Amino acid sequence: MPDVPPAAHTNIASGAAEFSVNNRDRLKELSGLQRVVPRKSTVPILVNIHMQATANALFLTASDVDLSLRTACPAKVKNEGRFMIPAHKLYDHVVFPLM
């Protein structure tokens, strides 16, 4: 796992959800989740991660039908909401700029 500065944050705004999360926390959670998500699936929704911003936490959920994993990381939530995002694209977006 690449060394991520602890002060690095990412602001995400998608529809109603708006939050800020530490890159180190997000990368830690995504590392485990992206292993659960299949790269290709006959059920397209399974290649996504469900993200839910509530109160002061970001909940991330992934599944391959046989196995589901739900994790959370601290976040500064401005607007609560939830959405789906392609897991492997998000992971690549987080990891490669840090290398």
N, C-alpha and C positions, 0 to 999 in steps of 0.2 A: 504494500500500500504506500502511495507517495506521501511525502511529508507535507502536510497542509498547515499553513499558518493558522493558529487558533483564533485570530482576530478576523479572519476572512468570513464574510457573510454574503449570502445571496438573497436578494429580494425577488419573490415570485408573485406575479399578479396574473390570475387566470379567472376571468369572469368575476364571481363574487369573492373568491378566496384571495387574500393578500397577506403575506407573512414574510418574515425574515428568519433564516436559520443558519447556524454556524456550519461552514463547509466541512469541518472535521467530523461533526456529529452526523451530517447528512451522508457523507462518504462511508462512515462506519455502518450505518443502517442499510444503505444501498448495496454494499458489498455482499451482505448476506442475502438480501432479497433477490438480486439479479441472478443468483445461482438457482433459485426456485423457479424462476420464470423461463419457459421454453423459448428458444430463439424463433422457432416456427411452430405454428399450431393450426389445427383445423378449426379451432374455436378462437377467432381473432382477439377476443377480449382477454384471453389468458396471457398475451404478450405484454400486458399493461400492468402498471402498479396503481392501485387506488390510493390516493393521497387525500387526507382529511385534516384540515386545520381547525382546531378547536381550542378555546381558552388560551393556554400557553404551551401547547404541544402540537406536533405534527405526527399523525399516525399514518403509517405506510403498510399496505397489505398486498401480498402477491400470492398467486396460487397456480398450480399446474393440474388441478382437479384432485389428484391423489394427496397432495401436500399443500397446506396453506401456512403462511408465515405472516404474523402481524408484529410490527415493531413501532416504537415511538422515539422521537427526539424532541428536546426543548426547542421552542420557537416563540418569536414575538409575533403574535397574530393581530393584525389590524382588522381584517374582515374574515370571519369564519366561512368555510366552504369546503367543497370536495370535488375532485375531478380524477380522471384517469389519464395516465401518460405512459408512452412506450418505455418499458423498463430499461432495455439495453441502450437505447438512444440517450436516455437521461443519464445513465451510468457513464457512458462515453463522454457526454457533455461535461460531467463533473470531473472525471479523472484526467482526460487528455489536456485540458488547458493548464492543469497543475503540474504537468511533467516538464 
